[in-house]
C-alpha cells in the first residue's frame, strides 16, 4: 500500500497510529506529497479529486482518501471491530466511506 503524506499533517499521523496498532505499518510505503491551497499537485490530482493528504492506494489499486475512511480500511484489513465496531458498519465498511469523503450521492 502507498500512503501519500505530509509530515505536518495530523490526519496522516492518525492513519499511521491505526497502521501501527494493527501491525500494518510495515506494509505501508510512505510517499511524501506536497499539497498547497494555491497550486495543484499534478501527480495527486488524478487519483484524489480533493487533492489532500492522506491518500492511500491499496494493493489492488483502489484509492482511498479522508483519514476516517483510510483508518476504517486498515481496521478491516486486521479483521475489523477493534477500532470501528461492527454495529457501525453497513455493507462491510461504514456508510461514511468514500461517498462521505467526496460528498457524493447514494443514488
Beta strands, then each sheet from edge to edge (+ up, - down):
strand 1: 2-5
strand 2: 29-32
strand 3: 55-57
strand 4: 63-65
sheet 1: 2+ 1+ 3- 4+
end
